[in-house]
Amino acid sequence: MHLRWLRTGALALCLCAGPLAAPALADTIANPVAEFSGLDKITGRITNFDVYINETVQFGALQITPRACYSRPPTETQRTSVFVEVDQVSLRGTVERIFTGWMFADSPALNAIDHAVYDIWLIDCKQNSEVPPPDQPAAPTNPAPVQPPAEGEVDDRG
C-alpha cells in the first residue's frame, strides 16, 4: 500500500512539474508588412505583392486587408501568420466579404481563399518593404512640366 502511494505521488509530481520544466517559447514579432502571392487562374500569372497592416490593396476583383502579421525570431521554428480580410468586388461595384481569418505561410492550404479565379497565400511577414507606406506618396520619377493651354485652346485635363 505504501508503494502504491509512492508511485501515485511520484506520477503526480511529474505531471505537475511537467509544464514548469517545458522550455519557454519566444515571443512573436509583430511586423508592419505582409508579403503575399496571388495567382490569376485565367492567365496563370503569379504576382508577389507587399501590403502594409491595415492597408487595402486590390488584386484582380479581390481586396486584401491584413490586420496583423506575426513571425518568430530566426532562432525559433518559423510560424509566420497573418490575420486578413478579403473582399470581392463585383462588376456592379458591390463589395462582399469572402474571407476573414488566419493564414499561415507554412500551411497555405489550411485556410485558403475559395475563389473561382484568384488564389492568394501568405509568403512572409517583413519589417520593411520597397513599396512606400500608404501615408507617404511615391516620389515622381520624372514629372512632365505642366504647360498652360495656349490662347484659344480648351483645357480638358480634368
Phi and psi in radians as a Rosetta constraint file:
Dihedral C 1 N 2 CA 2 C 2 CIRCULARHARMONIC -1.142 0.35
Dihedral N 2 CA 2 C 2 N 3 CIRCULARHARMONIC -0.655 0.35
Dihedral C 2 N 3 CA 3 C 3 CIRCULARHARMONIC -1.147 0.35
Dihedral N 3 CA 3 C 3 N 4 CIRCULARHARMONIC -0.686 0.35
Dihedral C 3 N 4 CA 4 C 4 CIRCULARHARMONIC -1.089 0.35
Dihedral N 4 CA 4 C 4 N 5 CIRCULARHARMONIC -0.719 0.35
Dihedral C 4 N 5 CA 5 C 5 CIRCULARHARMONIC -1.116 0.35
Dihedral N 5 CA 5 C 5 N 6 CIRCULARHARMONIC -0.694 0.35
Dihedral C 5 N 6 CA 6 C 6 CIRCULARHARMONIC -1.111 0.35
Dihedral N 6 CA 6 C 6 N 7 CIRCULARHARMONIC -0.761 0.35
Dihedral C 6 N 7 CA 7 C 7 CIRCULARHARMONIC -1.090 0.35
Dihedral N 7 CA 7 C 7 N 8 CIRCULARHARMONIC -0.802 0.35
Dihedral C 7 N 8 CA 8 C 8 CIRCULARHARMONIC -1.116 0.35
Dihedral N 8 CA 8 C 8 N 9 CIRCULARHARMONIC -0.737 0.35
Dihedral C 8 N 9 CA 9 C 9 CIRCULARHARMONIC -1.139 0.35
Dihedral N 9 CA 9 C 9 N 10 CIRCULARHARMONIC -0.709 0.35
Dihedral C 9 N 10 CA 10 C 10 CIRCULARHARMONIC -1.157 0.35
Dihedral N 10 CA 10 C 10 N 11 CIRCULARHARMONIC -0.706 0.35
Dihedral C 10 N 11 CA 11 C 11 CIRCULARHARMONIC -1.113 0.35
Dihedral N 11 CA 11 C 11 N 12 CIRCULARHARMONIC -0.774 0.35
Dihedral C 11 N 12 CA 12 C 12 CIRCULARHARMONIC -1.088 0.35
Dihedral N 12 CA 12 C 12 N 13 CIRCULARHARMONIC -0.691 0.35
Dihedral C 12 N 13 CA 13 C 13 CIRCULARHARMONIC -1.119 0.35
Dihedral N 13 CA 13 C 13 N 14 CIRCULARHARMONIC -0.738 0.35
Dihedral C 13 N 14 CA 14 C 14 CIRCULARHARMONIC -1.134 0.35
Dihedral N 14 CA 14 C 14 N 15 CIRCULARHARMONIC -0.731 0.35
Dihedral C 14 N 15 CA 15 C 15 CIRCULARHARMONIC -1.166 0.35
Dihedral N 15 CA 15 C 15 N 16 CIRCULARHARMONIC -0.647 0.35
Dihedral C 15 N 16 CA 16 C 16 CIRCULARHARMONIC -1.287 0.35
Dihedral N 16 CA 16 C 16 N 17 CIRCULARHARMONIC -0.636 0.35
Dihedral C 16 N 17 CA 17 C 17 CIRCULARHARMONIC -1.431 0.35
Dihedral N 17 CA 17 C 17 N 18 CIRCULARHARMONIC -0.275 0.35
Dihedral C 17 N 18 CA 18 C 18 CIRCULARHARMONIC -0.954 0.35
Dihedral N 18 CA 18 C 18 N 19 CIRCULARHARMONIC -0.924 0.35
Dihedral C 18 N 19 CA 19 C 19 CIRCULARHARMONIC -1.120 0.35
Dihedral N 19 CA 19 C 19 N 20 CIRCULARHARMONIC -0.521 0.35
Dihedral C 19 N 20 CA 20 C 20 CIRCULARHARMONIC -1.259 0.35
Dihedral N 20 CA 20 C 20 N 21 CIRCULARHARMONIC -0.510 0.35
Dihedral C 20 N 21 CA 21 C 21 CIRCULARHARMONIC -1.497 0.35
Dihedral N 21 CA 21 C 21 N 22 CIRCULARHARMONIC -0.167 0.35
Dihedral C 21 N 22 CA 22 C 22 CIRCULARHARMONIC -1.202 0.35
Dihedral N 22 CA 22 C 22 N 23 CIRCULARHARMONIC 2.512 0.35
Dihedral C 22 N 23 CA 23 C 23 CIRCULARHARMONIC -1.180 0.35
Dihedral N 23 CA 23 C 23 N 24 CIRCULARHARMONIC 2.520 0.35
Dihedral C 23 N 24 CA 24 C 24 CIRCULARHARMONIC -1.301 0.35
Dihedral N 24 CA 24 C 24 N 25 CIRCULARHARMONIC 2.378 0.35
Dihedral C 24 N 25 CA 25 C 25 CIRCULARHARMONIC -1.476 0.35
Dihedral N 25 CA 25 C 25 N 26 CIRCULARHARMONIC 2.506 0.35
Dihedral C 25 N 26 CA 26 C 26 CIRCULARHARMONIC -1.200 0.35
Dihedral N 26 CA 26 C 26 N 27 CIRCULARHARMONIC 2.610 0.35
Dihedral C 26 N 27 CA 27 C 27 CIRCULARHARMONIC -1.156 0.35
Dihedral N 27 CA 27 C 27 N 28 CIRCULARHARMONIC 2.648 0.35
Dihedral C 27 N 28 CA 28 C 28 CIRCULARHARMONIC -1.334 0.35
Dihedral N 28 CA 28 C 28 N 29 CIRCULARHARMONIC 2.741 0.35
Dihedral C 28 N 29 CA 29 C 29 CIRCULARHARMONIC -1.870 0.35
Dihedral N 29 CA 29 C 29 N 30 CIRCULARHARMONIC 2.152 0.35
Dihedral C 29 N 30 CA 30 C 30 CIRCULARHARMONIC -1.435 0.35
Dihedral N 30 CA 30 C 30 N 31 CIRCULARHARMONIC 2.263 0.35
Dihedral C 30 N 31 CA 31 C 31 CIRCULARHARMONIC -2.025 0.35
Dihedral N 31 CA 31 C 31 N 32 CIRCULARHARMONIC 2.535 0.35
Dihedral C 31 N 32 CA 32 C 32 CIRCULARHARMONIC -1.464 0.35
Dihedral N 32 CA 32 C 32 N 33 CIRCULARHARMONIC -0.150 0.35
Dihedral C 32 N 33 CA 33 C 33 CIRCULARHARMONIC -2.308 0.35
Dihedral N 33 CA 33 C 33 N 34 CIRCULARHARMONIC 2.341 0.35
Dihedral C 33 N 34 CA 34 C 34 CIRCULARHARMONIC -1.924 0.35
Dihedral N 34 CA 34 C 34 N 35 CIRCULARHARMONIC 2.332 0.35
Dihedral C 34 N 35 CA 35 C 35 CIRCULARHARMONIC -1.836 0.35
Dihedral N 35 CA 35 C 35 N 36 CIRCULARHARMONIC 2.150 0.35
Dihedral C 35 N 36 CA 36 C 36 CIRCULARHARMONIC -2.030 0.35
Dihedral N 36 CA 36 C 36 N 37 CIRCULARHARMONIC 2.813 0.35
Dihedral C 36 N 37 CA 37 C 37 CIRCULARHARMONIC -2.118 0.35
Dihedral N 37 CA 37 C 37 N 38 CIRCULARHARMONIC 2.516 0.35
Dihedral C 37 N 38 CA 38 C 38 CIRCULARHARMONIC -2.292 0.35
Dihedral N 38 CA 38 C 38 N 39 CIRCULARHARMONIC 2.451 0.35
Dihedral C 38 N 39 CA 39 C 39 CIRCULARHARMONIC -2.005 0.35
Dihedral N 39 CA 39 C 39 N 40 CIRCULARHARMONIC 2.178 0.35
Dihedral C 39 N 40 CA 40 C 40 CIRCULARHARMONIC -1.602 0.35
Dihedral N 40 CA 40 C 40 N 41 CIRCULARHARMONIC 1.915 0.35
Dihedral C 40 N 41 CA 41 C 41 CIRCULARHARMONIC -1.217 0.35
Dihedral N 41 CA 41 C 41 N 42 CIRCULARHARMONIC -0.361 0.35
Dihedral C 41 N 42 CA 42 C 42 CIRCULARHARMONIC -1.299 0.35
Dihedral N 42 CA 42 C 42 N 43 CIRCULARHARMONIC -0.851 0.35
Dihedral C 42 N 43 CA 43 C 43 CIRCULARHARMONIC -1.582 0.35
Dihedral N 43 CA 43 C 43 N 44 CIRCULARHARMONIC -0.336 0.35
Dihedral C 43 N 44 CA 44 C 44 CIRCULARHARMONIC 1.371 0.35
Dihedral N 44 CA 44 C 44 N 45 CIRCULARHARMONIC 0.186 0.35
Dihedral C 44 N 45 CA 45 C 45 CIRCULARHARMONIC -1.532 0.35
Dihedral N 45 CA 45 C 45 N 46 CIRCULARHARMONIC 2.311 0.35
Dihedral C 45 N 46 CA 46 C 46 CIRCULARHARMONIC -1.834 0.35
Dihedral N 46 CA 46 C 46 N 47 CIRCULARHARMONIC 2.310 0.35
Dihedral C 46 N 47 CA 47 C 47 CIRCULARHARMONIC -2.170 0.35
Dihedral N 47 CA 47 C 47 N 48 CIRCULARHARMONIC 2.271 0.35
Dihedral C 47 N 48 CA 48 C 48 CIRCULARHARMONIC -1.678 0.35
Dihedral N 48 CA 48 C 48 N 49 CIRCULARHARMONIC 2.393 0.35
Dihedral C 48 N 49 CA 49 C 49 CIRCULARHARMONIC -2.618 0.35
Dihedral N 49 CA 49 C 49 N 50 CIRCULARHARMONIC 2.560 0.35
Dihedral C 49 N 50 CA 50 C 50 CIRCULARHARMONIC -1.719 0.35
Dihedral N 50 CA 50 C 50 N 51 CIRCULARHARMONIC 2.481 0.35
Dihedral C 50 N 51 CA 51 C 51 CIRCULARHARMONIC -2.363 0.35
Dihedral N 51 CA 51 C 51 N 52 CIRCULARHARMONIC 2.251 0.35
Dihedral C 51 N 52 CA 52 C 52 CIRCULARHARMONIC -1.317 0.35
Dihedral N 52 CA 52 C 52 N 53 CIRCULARHARMONIC 2.654 0.35
Dihedral C 52 N 53 CA 53 C 53 CIRCULARHARMONIC -1.037 0.35
Dihedral N 53 CA 53 C 53 N 54 CIRCULARHARMONIC 2.344 0.35
Dihedral C 53 N 54 CA 54 C 54 CIRCULARHARMONIC 1.195 0.35
Dihedral N 54 CA 54 C 54 N 55 CIRCULARHARMONIC 0.179 0.35
Dihedral C 54 N 55 CA 55 C 55 CIRCULARHARMONIC -1.693 0.35
Dihedral N 55 CA 55 C 55 N 56 CIRCULARHARMONIC 2.540 0.35
Dihedral C 55 N 56 CA 56 C 56 CIRCULARHARMONIC -1.930 0.35
Dihedral N 56 CA 56 C 56 N 57 CIRCULARHARMONIC 2.235 0.35
Dihedral C 56 N 57 CA 57 C 57 CIRCULARHARMONIC -2.129 0.35
Dihedral N 57 CA 57 C 57 N 58 CIRCULARHARMONIC 2.705 0.35
Dihedral C 57 N 58 CA 58 C 58 CIRCULARHARMONIC -1.806 0.35
Dihedral N 58 CA 58 C 58 N 59 CIRCULARHARMONIC 2.274 0.35
Dihedral C 58 N 59 CA 59 C 59 CIRCULARHARMONIC -2.206 0.35
Dihedral N 59 CA 59 C 59 N 60 CIRCULARHARMONIC 1.813 0.35
Dihedral C 59 N 60 CA 60 C 60 CIRCULARHARMONIC 1.071 0.35
Dihedral N 60 CA 60 C 60 N 61 CIRCULARHARMONIC -2.181 0.35
Dihedral C 60 N 61 CA 61 C 61 CIRCULARHARMONIC -1.610 0.35
Dihedral N 61 CA 61 C 61 N 62 CIRCULARHARMONIC 0.114 0.35
Dihedral C 61 N 62 CA 62 C 62 CIRCULARHARMONIC -1.854 0.35
Dihedral N 62 CA 62 C 62 N 63 CIRCULARHARMONIC 2.493 0.35
Dihedral C 62 N 63 CA 63 C 63 CIRCULARHARMONIC -1.970 0.35
Dihedral N 63 CA 63 C 63 N 64 CIRCULARHARMONIC 2.171 0.35
Dihedral C 63 N 64 CA 64 C 64 CIRCULARHARMONIC -1.947 0.35
Dihedral N 64 CA 64 C 64 N 65 CIRCULARHARMONIC 2.235 0.35
Dihedral C 64 N 65 CA 65 C 65 CIRCULARHARMONIC -2.295 0.35
Dihedral N 65 CA 65 C 65 N 66 CIRCULARHARMONIC 1.767 0.35
Dihedral C 65 N 66 CA 66 C 66 CIRCULARHARMONIC -1.341 0.35
Dihedral N 66 CA 66 C 66 N 67 CIRCULARHARMONIC 2.438 0.35
Dihedral C 66 N 67 CA 67 C 67 CIRCULARHARMONIC -1.859 0.35
Dihedral N 67 CA 67 C 67 N 68 CIRCULARHARMONIC -0.449 0.35
Dihedral C 67 N 68 CA 68 C 68 CIRCULARHARMONIC -2.759 0.35
Dihedral N 68 CA 68 C 68 N 69 CIRCULARHARMONIC 2.500 0.35
Dihedral C 68 N 69 CA 69 C 69 CIRCULARHARMONIC -2.416 0.35
Dihedral N 69 CA 69 C 69 N 70 CIRCULARHARMONIC 2.024 0.35
Dihedral C 69 N 70 CA 70 C 70 CIRCULARHARMONIC -2.076 0.35
Dihedral N 70 CA 70 C 70 N 71 CIRCULARHARMONIC 2.500 0.35
Dihedral C 70 N 71 CA 71 C 71 CIRCULARHARMONIC -2.391 0.35
Dihedral N 71 CA 71 C 71 N 72 CIRCULARHARMONIC 3.108 0.35
Dihedral C 71 N 72 CA 72 C 72 CIRCULARHARMONIC -2.038 0.35
Dihedral N 72 CA 72 C 72 N 73 CIRCULARHARMONIC 2.835 0.35
Dihedral C 72 N 73 CA 73 C 73 CIRCULARHARMONIC -1.035 0.35
Dihedral N 73 CA 73 C 73 N 74 CIRCULARHARMONIC 2.719 0.35
Dihedral C 73 N 74 CA 74 C 74 CIRCULARHARMONIC -1.056 0.35
Dihedral N 74 CA 74 C 74 N 75 CIRCULARHARMONIC -0.372 0.35
Dihedral C 74 N 75 CA 75 C 75 CIRCULARHARMONIC -1.408 0.35
Dihedral N 75 CA 75 C 75 N 76 CIRCULARHARMONIC -0.177 0.35
Dihedral C 75 N 76 CA 76 C 76 CIRCULARHARMONIC -1.798 0.35
Dihedral N 76 CA 76 C 76 N 77 CIRCULARHARMONIC 2.884 0.35
Dihedral C 76 N 77 CA 77 C 77 CIRCULARHARMONIC -1.107 0.35
Dihedral N 77 CA 77 C 77 N 78 CIRCULARHARMONIC 2.262 0.35
Dihedral C 77 N 78 CA 78 C 78 CIRCULARHARMONIC -1.269 0.35
Dihedral N 78 CA 78 C 78 N 79 CIRCULARHARMONIC 2.194 0.35
Dihedral C 78 N 79 CA 79 C 79 CIRCULARHARMONIC -2.360 0.35
Dihedral N 79 CA 79 C 79 N 80 CIRCULARHARMONIC 1.459 0.35
Dihedral C 79 N 80 CA 80 C 80 CIRCULARHARMONIC -1.601 0.35
Dihedral N 80 CA 80 C 80 N 81 CIRCULARHARMONIC 2.233 0.35
Dihedral C 80 N 81 CA 81 C 81 CIRCULARHARMONIC -2.470 0.35
Dihedral N 81 CA 81 C 81 N 82 CIRCULARHARMONIC 2.681 0.35
Dihedral C 81 N 82 CA 82 C 82 CIRCULARHARMONIC -2.405 0.35
Dihedral N 82 CA 82 C 82 N 83 CIRCULARHARMONIC 2.431 0.35
Dihedral C 82 N 83 CA 83 C 83 CIRCULARHARMONIC -1.704 0.35
Dihedral N 83 CA 83 C 83 N 84 CIRCULARHARMONIC 2.148 0.35
Dihedral C 83 N 84 CA 84 C 84 CIRCULARHARMONIC -2.382 0.35
Dihedral N 84 CA 84 C 84 N 85 CIRCULARHARMONIC 2.620 0.35
Dihedral C 84 N 85 CA 85 C 85 CIRCULARHARMONIC -2.034 0.35
Dihedral N 85 CA 85 C 85 N 86 CIRCULARHARMONIC 2.321 0.35
Dihedral C 85 N 86 CA 86 C 86 CIRCULARHARMONIC -2.200 0.35
Dihedral N 86 CA 86 C 86 N 87 CIRCULARHARMONIC 2.204 0.35
Dihedral C 86 N 87 CA 87 C 87 CIRCULARHARMONIC -2.019 0.35
Dihedral N 87 CA 87 C 87 N 88 CIRCULARHARMONIC 2.607 0.35
Dihedral C 87 N 88 CA 88 C 88 CIRCULARHARMONIC -1.886 0.35
Dihedral N 88 CA 88 C 88 N 89 CIRCULARHARMONIC 2.304 0.35
Dihedral C 88 N 89 CA 89 C 89 CIRCULARHARMONIC -1.783 0.35
Dihedral N 89 CA 89 C 89 N 90 CIRCULARHARMONIC 2.173 0.35
Dihedral C 89 N 90 CA 90 C 90 CIRCULARHARMONIC -1.445 0.35
Dihedral N 90 CA 90 C 90 N 91 CIRCULARHARMONIC 2.989 0.35
Dihedral C 90 N 91 CA 91 C 91 CIRCULARHARMONIC -1.127 0.35
Dihedral N 91 CA 91 C 91 N 92 CIRCULARHARMONIC -0.409 0.35
Dihedral C 91 N 92 CA 92 C 92 CIRCULARHARMONIC -1.492 0.35
Dihedral N 92 CA 92 C 92 N 93 CIRCULARHARMONIC -0.074 0.35
Dihedral C 92 N 93 CA 93 C 93 CIRCULARHARMONIC 1.621 0.35
Dihedral N 93 CA 93 C 93 N 94 CIRCULARHARMONIC 0.039 0.35
Dihedral C 93 N 94 CA 94 C 94 CIRCULARHARMONIC -1.375 0.35
Dihedral N 94 CA 94 C 94 N 95 CIRCULARHARMONIC 2.618 0.35
Dihedral C 94 N 95 CA 95 C 95 CIRCULARHARMONIC -2.034 0.35
Dihedral N 95 CA 95 C 95 N 96 CIRCULARHARMONIC 2.295 0.35
Dihedral C 95 N 96 CA 96 C 96 CIRCULARHARMONIC -2.252 0.35
Dihedral N 96 CA 96 C 96 N 97 CIRCULARHARMONIC 2.243 0.35
Dihedral C 96 N 97 CA 97 C 97 CIRCULARHARMONIC -1.252 0.35
Dihedral N 97 CA 97 C 97 N 98 CIRCULARHARMONIC 2.150 0.35
Dihedral C 97 N 98 CA 98 C 98 CIRCULARHARMONIC -1.948 0.35
Dihedral N 98 CA 98 C 98 N 99 CIRCULARHARMONIC -0.225 0.35
Dihedral C 98 N 99 CA 99 C 99 CIRCULARHARMONIC -2.750 0.35
Dihedral N 99 CA 99 C 99 N 100 CIRCULARHARMONIC 2.360 0.35
Dihedral C 99 N 100 CA 100 C 100 CIRCULARHARMONIC -2.470 0.35
Dihedral N 100 CA 100 C 100 N 101 CIRCULARHARMONIC 2.125 0.35
Dihedral C 100 N 101 CA 101 C 101 CIRCULARHARMONIC 2.835 0.35
Dihedral N 101 CA 101 C 101 N 102 CIRCULARHARMONIC -2.962 0.35
Dihedral C 101 N 102 CA 102 C 102 CIRCULARHARMONIC -1.593 0.35
Dihedral N 102 CA 102 C 102 N 103 CIRCULARHARMONIC 2.470 0.35
Dihedral C 102 N 103 CA 103 C 103 CIRCULARHARMONIC -2.094 0.35
Dihedral N 103 CA 103 C 103 N 104 CIRCULARHARMONIC 2.555 0.35
Dihedral C 103 N 104 CA 104 C 104 CIRCULARHARMONIC -2.165 0.35
Dihedral N 104 CA 104 C 104 N 105 CIRCULARHARMONIC 2.254 0.35
Dihedral C 104 N 105 CA 105 C 105 CIRCULARHARMONIC -1.118 0.35
Dihedral N 105 CA 105 C 105 N 106 CIRCULARHARMONIC -0.594 0.35
Dihedral C 105 N 106 CA 106 C 106 CIRCULARHARMONIC -1.471 0.35
Dihedral N 106 CA 106 C 106 N 107 CIRCULARHARMONIC -0.130 0.35
Dihedral C 106 N 107 CA 107 C 107 CIRCULARHARMONIC -2.431 0.35
Dihedral N 107 CA 107 C 107 N 108 CIRCULARHARMONIC 1.239 0.35
Dihedral C 107 N 108 CA 108 C 108 CIRCULARHARMONIC -1.099 0.35
Dihedral N 108 CA 108 C 108 N 109 CIRCULARHARMONIC -0.429 0.35
Dihedral C 108 N 109 CA 109 C 109 CIRCULARHARMONIC -1.536 0.35
Dihedral N 109 CA 109 C 109 N 110 CIRCULARHARMONIC -0.106 0.35
Dihedral C 109 N 110 CA 110 C 110 CIRCULARHARMONIC -1.079 0.35
Dihedral N 110 CA 110 C 110 N 111 CIRCULARHARMONIC -0.875 0.35
Dihedral C 110 N 111 CA 111 C 111 CIRCULARHARMONIC -2.220 0.35
Dihedral N 111 CA 111 C 111 N 112 CIRCULARHARMONIC 1.150 0.35
Dihedral C 111 N 112 CA 112 C 112 CIRCULARHARMONIC -1.358 0.35
Dihedral N 112 CA 112 C 112 N 113 CIRCULARHARMONIC 2.648 0.35
Dihedral C 112 N 113 CA 113 C 113 CIRCULARHARMONIC -1.419 0.35
Dihedral N 113 CA 113 C 113 N 114 CIRCULARHARMONIC 2.191 0.35
Dihedral C 113 N 114 CA 114 C 114 CIRCULARHARMONIC -1.612 0.35
Dihedral N 114 CA 114 C 114 N 115 CIRCULARHARMONIC 1.662 0.35
Dihedral C 114 N 115 CA 115 C 115 CIRCULARHARMONIC -2.363 0.35
Dihedral N 115 CA 115 C 115 N 116 CIRCULARHARMONIC 2.506 0.35
Dihedral C 115 N 116 CA 116 C 116 CIRCULARHARMONIC -1.205 0.35
Dihedral N 116 CA 116 C 116 N 117 CIRCULARHARMONIC -0.523 0.35
Dihedral C 116 N 117 CA 117 C 117 CIRCULARHARMONIC -1.940 0.35
Dihedral N 117 CA 117 C 117 N 118 CIRCULARHARMONIC -0.545 0.35
Dihedral C 117 N 118 CA 118 C 118 CIRCULARHARMONIC -2.151 0.35
Dihedral N 118 CA 118 C 118 N 119 CIRCULARHARMONIC 2.475 0.35
Dihedral C 118 N 119 CA 119 C 119 CIRCULARHARMONIC -2.077 0.35
Dihedral N 119 CA 119 C 119 N 120 CIRCULARHARMONIC 2.445 0.35
Dihedral C 119 N 120 CA 120 C 120 CIRCULARHARMONIC -2.343 0.35
Dihedral N 120 CA 120 C 120 N 121 CIRCULARHARMONIC 2.413 0.35
Dihedral C 120 N 121 CA 121 C 121 CIRCULARHARMONIC -2.550 0.35
Dihedral N 121 CA 121 C 121 N 122 CIRCULARHARMONIC 2.720 0.35
Dihedral C 121 N 122 CA 122 C 122 CIRCULARHARMONIC -1.409 0.35
Dihedral N 122 CA 122 C 122 N 123 CIRCULARHARMONIC 2.346 0.35
Dihedral C 122 N 123 CA 123 C 123 CIRCULARHARMONIC -1.747 0.35
Dihedral N 123 CA 123 C 123 N 124 CIRCULARHARMONIC -0.880 0.35
Dihedral C 123 N 124 CA 124 C 124 CIRCULARHARMONIC -2.873 0.35
Dihedral N 124 CA 124 C 124 N 125 CIRCULARHARMONIC 2.913 0.35
Dihedral C 124 N 125 CA 125 C 125 CIRCULARHARMONIC -1.978 0.35
Dihedral N 125 CA 125 C 125 N 126 CIRCULARHARMONIC 2.450 0.35
Dihedral C 125 N 126 CA 126 C 126 CIRCULARHARMONIC -2.337 0.35
Dihedral N 126 CA 126 C 126 N 127 CIRCULARHARMONIC 2.732 0.35
Dihedral C 126 N 127 CA 127 C 127 CIRCULARHARMONIC -1.474 0.35
Dihedral N 127 CA 127 C 127 N 128 CIRCULARHARMONIC -0.426 0.35
Dihedral C 127 N 128 CA 128 C 128 CIRCULARHARMONIC -2.616 0.35
Dihedral N 128 CA 128 C 128 N 129 CIRCULARHARMONIC 2.941 0.35
Dihedral C 128 N 129 CA 129 C 129 CIRCULARHARMONIC -2.568 0.35
Dihedral N 129 CA 129 C 129 N 130 CIRCULARHARMONIC 2.723 0.35
Dihedral C 129 N 130 CA 130 C 130 CIRCULARHARMONIC -1.289 0.35
Dihedral N 130 CA 130 C 130 N 131 CIRCULARHARMONIC -0.325 0.35
Dihedral C 130 N 131 CA 131 C 131 CIRCULARHARMONIC -1.344 0.35
Dihedral N 131 CA 131 C 131 N 132 CIRCULARHARMONIC 2.248 0.35
Dihedral C 131 N 132 CA 132 C 132 CIRCULARHARMONIC -1.160 0.35
Dihedral N 132 CA 132 C 132 N 133 CIRCULARHARMONIC 2.561 0.35
Dihedral C 132 N 133 CA 133 C 133 CIRCULARHARMONIC -1.025 0.35
Dihedral N 133 CA 133 C 133 N 134 CIRCULARHARMONIC 2.756 0.35
Dihedral C 133 N 134 CA 134 C 134 CIRCULARHARMONIC -1.096 0.35
Dihedral N 134 CA 134 C 134 N 135 CIRCULARHARMONIC -0.408 0.35
Dihedral C 134 N 135 CA 135 C 135 CIRCULARHARMONIC -1.535 0.35
Dihedral N 135 CA 135 C 135 N 136 CIRCULARHARMONIC -0.054 0.35
Dihedral C 135 N 136 CA 136 C 136 CIRCULARHARMONIC -2.004 0.35
Dihedral N 136 CA 136 C 136 N 137 CIRCULARHARMONIC 2.007 0.35
Dihedral C 136 N 137 CA 137 C 137 CIRCULARHARMONIC -1.192 0.35
Dihedral N 137 CA 137 C 137 N 138 CIRCULARHARMONIC 2.579 0.35
Dihedral C 137 N 138 CA 138 C 138 CIRCULARHARMONIC -1.194 0.35
Dihedral N 138 CA 138 C 138 N 139 CIRCULARHARMONIC 2.432 0.35
Dihedral C 138 N 139 CA 139 C 139 CIRCULARHARMONIC -1.252 0.35
Dihedral N 139 CA 139 C 139 N 140 CIRCULARHARMONIC 2.347 0.35
Dihedral C 139 N 140 CA 140 C 140 CIRCULARHARMONIC -1.160 0.35
Dihedral N 140 CA 140 C 140 N 141 CIRCULARHARMONIC 2.456 0.35
Dihedral C 140 N 141 CA 141 C 141 CIRCULARHARMONIC -1.347 0.35
Dihedral N 141 CA 141 C 141 N 142 CIRCULARHARMONIC -0.886 0.35
Dihedral C 141 N 142 CA 142 C 142 CIRCULARHARMONIC -2.577 0.35
Dihedral N 142 CA 142 C 142 N 143 CIRCULARHARMONIC 1.475 0.35
Dihedral C 142 N 143 CA 143 C 143 CIRCULARHARMONIC -1.171 0.35
Dihedral N 143 CA 143 C 143 N 144 CIRCULARHARMONIC 2.393 0.35
Dihedral C 143 N 144 CA 144 C 144 CIRCULARHARMONIC -1.356 0.35
Dihedral N 144 CA 144 C 144 N 145 CIRCULARHARMONIC 2.402 0.35
Dihedral C 144 N 145 CA 145 C 145 CIRCULARHARMONIC -1.138 0.35
Dihedral N 145 CA 145 C 145 N 146 CIRCULARHARMONIC 2.441 0.35
Dihedral C 145 N 146 CA 146 C 146 CIRCULARHARMONIC -1.610 0.35
Dihedral N 146 CA 146 C 146 N 147 CIRCULARHARMONIC 2.158 0.35
Dihedral C 146 N 147 CA 147 C 147 CIRCULARHARMONIC -1.867 0.35
Dihedral N 147 CA 147 C 147 N 148 CIRCULARHARMONIC 2.307 0.35
Dihedral C 147 N 148 CA 148 C 148 CIRCULARHARMONIC -1.162 0.35
Dihedral N 148 CA 148 C 148 N 149 CIRCULARHARMONIC 2.660 0.35
Dihedral C 148 N 149 CA 149 C 149 CIRCULARHARMONIC -1.125 0.35
Dihedral N 149 CA 149 C 149 N 150 CIRCULARHARMONIC 2.524 0.35
Dihedral C 149 N 150 CA 150 C 150 CIRCULARHARMONIC -1.208 0.35
Dihedral N 150 CA 150 C 150 N 151 CIRCULARHARMONIC 2.797 0.35
Dihedral C 150 N 151 CA 151 C 151 CIRCULARHARMONIC -1.039 0.35
Dihedral N 151 CA 151 C 151 N 152 CIRCULARHARMONIC 2.249 0.35
Dihedral C 151 N 152 CA 152 C 152 CIRCULARHARMONIC 1.637 0.35
Dihedral N 152 CA 152 C 152 N 153 CIRCULARHARMONIC -0.225 0.35
Dihedral C 152 N 153 CA 153 C 153 CIRCULARHARMONIC -1.521 0.35
Dihedral N 153 CA 153 C 153 N 154 CIRCULARHARMONIC 2.729 0.35
Dihedral C 153 N 154 CA 154 C 154 CIRCULARHARMONIC -1.741 0.35
Dihedral N 154 CA 154 C 154 N 155 CIRCULARHARMONIC 2.275 0.35
Dihedral C 154 N 155 CA 155 C 155 CIRCULARHARMONIC -1.476 0.35
Dihedral N 155 CA 155 C 155 N 156 CIRCULARHARMONIC 1.803 0.35
Dihedral C 155 N 156 CA 156 C 156 CIRCULARHARMONIC -1.921 0.35
Dihedral N 156 CA 156 C 156 N 157 CIRCULARHARMONIC 0.432 0.35
Dihedral C 156 N 157 CA 157 C 157 CIRCULARHARMONIC -1.306 0.35
Dihedral N 157 CA 157 C 157 N 158 CIRCULARHARMONIC -0.180 0.35
